[in-house]
Amino acid sequence: MLTILFFGITKDITQNAQIEVPLAGLALLNDLKVFLYEKYPALANLKSLEWAHNEEYVHDFKISLKAGDCIALIPPVSGG
């Protein structure tokens, strides 16, 4: 299983702070990205979205996934 964490607007879109996703068929981070964009199409419309793999920001979606990995979707944060 993979743990997927949602923050900010991604939490609103998915209506979840966290979900568990079976690893089957998800060899790469890009496979997970495609899966999540199909399940939650509004995620694909976000202009800026950071991804973290096991608490490290990533920009390479060719990272291999393994059971127990934690992926976070982090939108831009604003504040004052």
C-alpha positions, 0 to 999 in steps of 0.5 A: 500500500501507498499512503497519499497525503493531501494538503490545501486545495488538494484536500478539498478536491479529494475530500480526503486528508489521506488515502491508501492506494494499492501498489499493484500496477503503480511502478513509478510515481508517474503511474500514481500521478496518472491514477490520481488525475483520473480519479480526481480530474480537478487535480490536473487543473492545478497550475502549481502543485508540488509532490513529495516522496517520503518527505522529500520534494521531487520533480522526477516522476520516474521514481520507483514506488515500493510498499510503504511509500508516502506521497504528498501533494502540496499546493502553493501556500499563501499567507501574511 
